[in-house]
Amino acid sequence: MFSFVRSAIYGVALMGVMAGTASAADGGGNIPGAIGAGLAVIGAAIGIGMVAKGAVESIARQPEAAGTIQINMILAAALIEGAALFAIIVGLVQNPFA
């Protein structure tokens, strides 16, 4: 539970930073995009946390399969990060008020 709260705090802080950057660059026109990008970061943090939790639990049950589990965990984390990065870019590039 603590990691979820910490991830949420980091995401909210990132939303604030992105909103400040967006408002300085666009005159305040891309704040919804910055909020969406921050929500994407929160979702990615929760997803990667769940993947890591499942991998650690699986390795604890079957230590001999640690290599395969670790490779699959890294692949899943990379896919989650890729989707989050795409969401961040789309959120910051799109300007709904233009």
Protein Blocks (a to p, Z undefined) as FASTA:
>chain_A
ZZmmmmmmmmmmmmmmmmmmmmmmnnopammmmmmmmmmmmmmmmmmmmmmmmmmmmmmm
mmmlmmmmmmmmmmmmmmmmmmmmmmmmmmmmpcfkZZ
